[in-house]
Amino acid sequence: MISNWRVTVGGASRSLWGTAPVTYGLIALCCLLFVIGPAGGLNPAYGTGDELLVAQRAYFHHWGVVPAELFEGSARAALTPATALFVHGSWVHLLGNMLFLYVFGVMTEERMGRVQFTLFYLGCGYLALLGYAAANSDSDQSLVGASGAISAVLGAFLYLFPGARVTSLLPFLFFLPLRFPAWVVLPFWAALQWLAAGRAPNGPGVAYLAHLVGFGLGFAFAWVRFPPATRVKPAPAPAPEGENQP
């Protein structure tokens, strides 16, 4: 998705595709919890059919954010915006989120550093789900997923690497893979979330508002933490055999 990039920092060129243990660890943890939990449908301990559906609902209610319960003062409920970041509702939900985290998390983590990226991810993810819950305080539907935190990563990536080129598949162009700079792709994505949030009914579904809150928090954090003078400017690395795609 992201091309073979190099950046220049202080006059020295280096590859951005270094190690990102926090990003890889988050992906591994989310996948592990999904497989061993009832949502994946692979653990026989949760049964099948109606029994499995009951277990899934109870699991989402326990670990997910329930806006109607969040502001009642319960210590357990106050932790759910953090625990919900590691719970996903389906294979599509999980794989979509992990793909976005992999594509945009590696470079963002390396730029921020491991500790700062960890705190940034958890803090923005928590606040994104909290913002959604505050706007839907009467809802008794559980909200799960890392989308809010990953949206924050996208916002930070946009600020830190606006010129990085992202390969996108556009349905109205027959899913042709086209490469655009991040400053085109990510604001377009945010605009779609804004439009969808305005049309989304209250209740279950995709938490577009959490996406918007996370994206805004991520961009704002990067803007405050990394002044323009400290930002890196990506430039394509030489590719004698043609461009490589990870």
C-alpha positions as a Markdown table, in Angstrom:
| # | Residue | x | y | z |
|---|---|---|---|---|
| 1 | Met | 0.0 | 0.0 | 0.0 |
| 2 | Ile | 2.8 | 2.4 | 0.9 |
| 3 | Ser | 5.6 | 2.6 | -1.6 |
| 4 | Asn | 9.3 | 2.0 | -0.9 |
| 5 | Trp | 10.0 | 5.3 | 0.9 |
| 6 | Arg | 13.0 | 7.0 | 2.2 |
| 7 | Val | 13.1 | 10.2 | 4.2 |
| 8 | Thr | 15.8 | 12.7 | 4.8 |
| 9 | Val | 16.5 | 13.7 | 8.4 |
| 10 | Gly | 19.3 | 16.1 | 9.1 |
| 11 | Gly | 20.7 | 15.5 | 5.6 |
| 12 | Ala | 21.0 | 11.7 | 6.1 |
| 13 | Ser | 18.8 | 9.4 | 4.1 |
| 14 | Arg | 17.3 | 6.3 | 5.7 |
| 15 | Ser | 14.5 | 3.8 | 5.1 |
| 16 | Leu | 11.2 | 4.2 | 7.0 |
| 17 | Trp | 10.5 | 0.5 | 6.8 |
| 18 | Gly | 12.2 | -0.3 | 10.1 |
| 19 | Thr | 10.9 | -2.3 | 13.0 |
| 20 | Ala | 7.6 | -1.3 | 14.6 |
| 21 | Pro | 7.1 | -3.7 | 17.5 |
| 22 | Val | 4.1 | -1.8 | 19.0 |
| 23 | Thr | 2.2 | -1.8 | 15.7 |
| 24 | Tyr | 2.9 | -5.5 | 15.1 |
| 25 | Gly | 2.1 | -6.3 | 18.7 |
| 26 | Leu | -1.2 | -4.5 | 18.5 |
| 27 | Ile | -2.1 | -6.4 | 15.3 |
| 28 | Ala | -1.1 | -9.8 | 16.9 |
| 29 | Leu | -3.0 | -9.1 | 20.1 |
| 30 | Cys | -6.2 | -8.1 | 18.3 |
| 31 | Cys | -6.0 | -11.2 | 16.1 |
| 32 | Leu | -5.3 | -13.5 | 19.0 |
| 33 | Leu | -8.2 | -12.1 | 21.1 |
| 34 | Phe | -10.5 | -12.4 | 18.1 |
| 35 | Val | -9.6 | -16.0 | 17.4 |
| 36 | Ile | -9.9 | -17.2 | 21.0 |
| 37 | Gly | -13.1 | -15.2 | 21.7 |
| 38 | Pro | -16.6 | -15.9 | 20.6 |
| 39 | Ala | -16.6 | -13.4 | 17.7 |
| 40 | Gly | -14.3 | -15.5 | 15.6 |
| 41 | Gly | -16.6 | -18.6 | 15.9 |
| 42 | Leu | -13.5 | -20.9 | 16.1 |
| 43 | Asn | -13.5 | -21.6 | 19.8 |
| 44 | Pro | -15.7 | -24.6 | 20.5 |
| 45 | Ala | -16.0 | -23.6 | 24.2 |
| 46 | Tyr | -18.6 | -21.0 | 23.1 |
| 47 | Gly | -20.8 | -23.5 | 21.3 |
| 48 | Thr | -22.6 | -23.0 | 18.0 |
| 49 | Gly | -25.9 | -21.6 | 16.7 |
| 50 | Asp | -28.0 | -19.7 | 19.2 |
| 51 | Glu | -25.6 | -20.5 | 22.0 |
| 52 | Leu | -22.8 | -18.8 | 20.2 |
| 53 | Leu | -24.9 | -15.7 | 19.4 |
| 54 | Val | -25.7 | -15.4 | 23.1 |
| 55 | Ala | -22.1 | -15.7 | 24.0 |
| 56 | Gln | -21.1 | -13.0 | 21.4 |
| 57 | Arg | -23.7 | -10.5 | 22.7 |
| 58 | Ala | -22.5 | -11.0 | 26.3 |
| 59 | Tyr | -18.9 | -10.7 | 25.2 |
| 60 | Phe | -19.5 | -7.4 | 23.3 |
| 61 | His | -21.6 | -6.0 | 26.2 |
| 62 | His | -18.9 | -6.8 | 28.8 |
| 63 | Trp | -15.8 | -5.6 | 26.9 |
| 64 | Gly | -17.4 | -3.0 | 24.6 |
| 65 | Val | -18.6 | 0.6 | 25.2 |
| 66 | Val | -22.3 | 0.8 | 26.1 |
| 67 | Pro | -23.0 | 4.6 | 26.1 |
| 68 | Ala | -26.0 | 4.4 | 28.4 |
| 69 | Glu | -23.8 | 2.7 | 31.1 |
| 70 | Leu | -20.6 | 4.6 | 30.6 |
| 71 | Phe | -21.5 | 7.7 | 32.5 |
| 72 | Glu | -23.1 | 6.0 | 35.5 |
| 73 | Gly | -19.9 | 6.1 | 37.5 |
| 74 | Ser | -19.0 | 2.4 | 37.3 |
| 75 | Ala | -15.3 | 1.7 | 37.3 |
| 76 | Arg | -15.7 | -1.2 | 35.0 |
| 77 | Ala | -17.7 | 0.8 | 32.5 |
| 78 | Ala | -15.0 | 3.6 | 32.6 |
| 79 | Leu | -12.4 | 1.1 | 31.4 |
| 80 | Thr | -14.5 | -0.1 | 28.4 |
| 81 | Pro | -13.3 | 2.6 | 25.9 |
| 82 | Ala | -9.9 | 1.0 | 26.4 |
| 83 | Thr | -10.9 | -2.7 | 26.3 |
| 84 | Ala | -13.2 | -2.1 | 23.3 |
| 85 | Leu | -10.1 | -1.2 | 21.2 |
| 86 | Phe | -9.1 | -4.8 | 21.2 |
| 87 | Val | -12.5 | -6.4 | 20.4 |
| 88 | His | -13.8 | -6.8 | 16.9 |
| 89 | Gly | -17.2 | -7.9 | 15.7 |
| 90 | Ser | -16.4 | -9.9 | 12.6 |
| 91 | Trp | -13.6 | -11.1 | 10.3 |
| 92 | Val | -14.2 | -8.2 | 7.9 |
| 93 | His | -14.1 | -5.7 | 10.8 |
| 94 | Leu | -10.9 | -7.2 | 12.2 |
| 95 | Leu | -9.0 | -7.5 | 8.9 |
| 96 | Gly | -10.0 | -4.1 | 7.6 |
| 97 | Asn | -8.8 | -2.4 | 10.8 |
| 98 | Met | -5.6 | -4.4 | 10.9 |
| 99 | Leu | -4.8 | -3.6 | 7.3 |
| 100 | Phe | -5.1 | 0.1 | 8.0 |
| 101 | Leu | -3.1 | -0.2 | 11.2 |
| 102 | Tyr | -0.3 | -2.0 | 9.3 |
| 103 | Val | -0.2 | 0.4 | 6.4 |
| 104 | Phe | -0.2 | 3.6 | 8.4 |
| 105 | Gly | 1.0 | 2.5 | 11.8 |
| 106 | Val | 4.6 | 1.4 | 10.9 |
| 107 | Met | 5.8 | 4.8 | 9.7 |
| 108 | Thr | 3.9 | 6.7 | 12.4 |
| 109 | Glu | 5.3 | 4.6 | 15.2 |
| 110 | Glu | 8.9 | 5.0 | 13.9 |
| 111 | Arg | 8.4 | 8.7 | 13.7 |
| 112 | Met | 6.9 | 9.0 | 17.2 |
| 113 | Gly | 8.9 | 6.4 | 19.0 |
| 114 | Arg | 7.5 | 3.3 | 20.7 |
| 115 | Val | 6.4 | 4.7 | 24.1 |
| 116 | Gln | 4.9 | 7.8 | 22.6 |
| 117 | Phe | 3.1 | 5.9 | 19.9 |
| 118 | Thr | 1.6 | 3.5 | 22.5 |
| 119 | Leu | 0.3 | 6.3 | 24.7 |
| 120 | Phe | -0.9 | 8.2 | 21.6 |
| 121 | Tyr | -2.8 | 5.1 | 20.2 |
| 122 | Leu | -4.5 | 4.2 | 23.5 |
| 123 | Gly | -5.2 | 7.8 | 24.5 |
| 124 | Cys | -6.7 | 8.9 | 21.2 |
| 125 | Gly | -8.6 | 5.6 | 20.9 |
| 126 | Tyr | -10.1 | 6.0 | 24.3 |
| 127 | Leu | -11.2 | 9.6 | 23.7 |
| 128 | Ala | -12.6 | 8.7 | 20.3 |
| 129 | Leu | -14.9 | 6.1 | 21.8 |
| 130 | Leu | -15.7 | 8.5 | 24.7 |
| 131 | Gly | -16.7 | 11.2 | 22.2 |
| 132 | Tyr | -19.0 | 8.8 | 20.4 |
| 133 | Ala | -20.6 | 7.7 | 23.7 |
| 134 | Ala | -21.2 | 11.3 | 24.8 |
| 135 | Ala | -23.0 | 12.0 | 21.5 |
| 136 | Asn | -25.1 | 8.9 | 21.9 |
| 137 | Ser | -25.5 | 8.7 | 25.6 |
| 138 | Asp | -28.9 | 7.1 | 25.5 |
| 139 | Ser | -27.8 | 4.2 | 23.3 |
| 140 | Asp | -27.7 | 0.7 | 24.9 |
| 141 | Gln | -25.8 | -0.8 | 21.9 |
| 142 | Ser | -22.3 | -2.0 | 22.5 |
| 143 | Leu | -19.5 | -0.4 | 20.5 |
| 144 | Val | -16.3 | -2.4 | 19.8 |
| 145 | Gly | -13.3 | -2.0 | 17.5 |
| 146 | Ala | -10.0 | -0.2 | 17.1 |
| 147 | Ser | -11.3 | 2.2 | 14.4 |
| 148 | Gly | -11.1 | 5.3 | 16.6 |
| 149 | Ala | -7.5 | 4.7 | 17.5 |
| 150 | Ile | -6.6 | 3.8 | 13.9 |
| 151 | Ser | -8.3 | 6.9 | 12.7 |
| 152 | Ala | -6.0 | 8.8 | 15.0 |
| 153 | Val | -3.0 | 7.1 | 13.4 |
| 154 | Leu | -4.4 | 8.2 | 10.0 |
| 155 | Gly | -4.7 | 11.8 | 11.2 |
| 156 | Ala | -1.1 | 11.8 | 12.5 |
| 157 | Phe | 0.2 | 10.2 | 9.3 |
| 158 | Leu | -1.5 | 12.9 | 7.2 |
| 159 | Tyr | 0.4 | 15.6 | 9.2 |
| 160 | Leu | 3.7 | 13.8 | 9.4 |
| 161 | Phe | 3.9 | 12.4 | 5.8 |
| 162 | Pro | 1.5 | 14.4 | 3.6 |
| 163 | Gly | 3.5 | 13.6 | 0.5 |
| 164 | Ala | 3.7 | 9.8 | 1.0 |
| 165 | Arg | 1.9 | 8.1 | -1.8 |
| 166 | Val | -0.9 | 5.6 | -1.0 |
| 167 | Thr | -2.2 | 3.0 | -3.4 |
| 168 | Ser | -6.0 | 3.1 | -3.4 |
| 169 | Leu | -8.6 | 0.9 | -5.0 |
| 170 | Leu | -11.6 | 2.9 | -6.3 |
| 171 | Pro | -14.8 | 1.0 | -6.9 |
| 172 | Phe | -16.1 | 3.6 | -9.5 |
| 173 | Leu | -12.9 | 3.0 | -11.5 |
| 174 | Phe | -13.3 | -0.7 | -11.6 |
| 175 | Phe | -11.0 | -1.2 | -8.6 |
| 176 | Leu | -7.9 | 0.0 | -10.5 |
| 177 | Pro | -5.0 | 0.5 | -8.1 |
| 178 | Leu | -4.1 | 4.2 | -8.3 |
| 179 | Arg | -1.5 | 6.0 | -6.3 |
| 180 | Phe | -2.2 | 9.3 | -4.7 |
| 181 | Pro | -0.4 | 11.4 | -2.1 |
| 182 | Ala | -1.7 | 11.1 | 1.5 |
| 183 | Trp | -2.9 | 14.7 | 1.5 |
| 184 | Val | -5.4 | 13.7 | -1.2 |
| 185 | Val | -6.4 | 10.2 | 0.1 |
| 186 | Leu | -6.8 | 10.8 | 3.8 |
| 187 | Pro | -8.9 | 14.1 | 3.7 |
| 188 | Phe | -11.1 | 12.4 | 1.1 |
| 189 | Trp | -11.5 | 9.5 | 3.5 |
| 190 | Ala | -12.3 | 11.9 | 6.4 |
| 191 | Ala | -14.9 | 13.7 | 4.2 |
| 192 | Leu | -16.6 | 10.4 | 3.6 |
| 193 | Gln | -16.8 | 9.7 | 7.3 |
| 194 | Trp | -18.3 | 13.1 | 7.9 |
| 195 | Leu | -21.0 | 12.6 | 5.3 |
| 196 | Ala | -21.7 | 9.1 | 6.6 |
| 197 | Ala | -21.8 | 10.3 | 10.2 |
| 198 | Gly | -24.4 | 12.9 | 9.3 |
| 199 | Arg | -26.7 | 10.3 | 7.7 |
| 200 | Ala | -26.1 | 7.5 | 10.3 |
| 201 | Pro | -29.0 | 6.7 | 12.5 |
| 202 | Asn | -28.7 | 6.3 | 16.3 |
| 203 | Gly | -28.0 | 2.8 | 17.4 |
| 204 | Pro | -25.8 | -0.1 | 16.1 |
| 205 | Gly | -23.7 | 0.2 | 13.0 |
| 206 | Val | -20.4 | 1.8 | 12.0 |
| 207 | Ala | -19.3 | 4.5 | 14.5 |
| 208 | Tyr | -18.4 | 7.2 | 12.0 |
| 209 | Leu | -18.3 | 9.9 | 14.6 |
| 210 | Ala | -15.6 | 7.9 | 16.5 |
| 211 | His | -13.6 | 7.9 | 13.3 |
| 212 | Leu | -13.9 | 11.6 | 12.9 |
| 213 | Val | -13.0 | 12.3 | 16.6 |
| 214 | Gly | -10.0 | 10.0 | 16.3 |
| 215 | Phe | -8.8 | 11.5 | 13.0 |
| 216 | Gly | -9.0 | 15.0 | 14.4 |
| 217 | Leu | -7.2 | 14.1 | 17.7 |
| 218 | Gly | -4.5 | 12.4 | 15.8 |
| 219 | Phe | -3.9 | 15.3 | 13.5 |
| 220 | Ala | -4.0 | 17.8 | 16.3 |
| 221 | Phe | -1.6 | 15.7 | 18.4 |
| 222 | Ala | 1.0 | 15.5 | 15.6 |
| 223 | Trp | 0.6 | 19.2 | 14.8 |
| 224 | Val | 1.3 | 20.2 | 18.5 |
| 225 | Arg | 4.0 | 17.5 | 19.1 |
| 226 | Phe | 5.9 | 17.9 | 15.9 |
| 227 | Pro | 6.3 | 21.5 | 14.7 |
| 228 | Pro | 6.8 | 22.0 | 10.9 |
| 229 | Ala | 10.5 | 22.3 | 11.3 |
| 230 | Thr | 10.8 | 18.8 | 12.6 |
| 231 | Arg | 8.6 | 17.1 | 9.9 |
| 232 | Val | 10.3 | 14.8 | 7.4 |
| 233 | Lys | 9.9 | 15.0 | 3.7 |
| 234 | Pro | 9.5 | 11.7 | 1.9 |
| 235 | Ala | 11.2 | 11.1 | -1.4 |
| 236 | Pro | 11.0 | 8.0 | -3.5 |
| 237 | Ala | 13.9 | 5.6 | -3.2 |
| 238 | Pro | 15.7 | 4.5 | -6.4 |
| 239 | Ala | 14.2 | 1.3 | -7.8 |
| 240 | Pro | 16.3 | 0.0 | -10.7 |
| 241 | Glu | 14.0 | -2.9 | -11.4 |
| 242 | Gly | 10.8 | -0.9 | -11.1 |
| 243 | Glu | 8.9 | 0.1 | -8.1 |
| 244 | Asn | 8.5 | -2.4 | -5.2 |
| 245 | Gln | 5.3 | -2.8 | -3.2 |
| 246 | Pro | 5.4 | -4.3 | 0.2 |
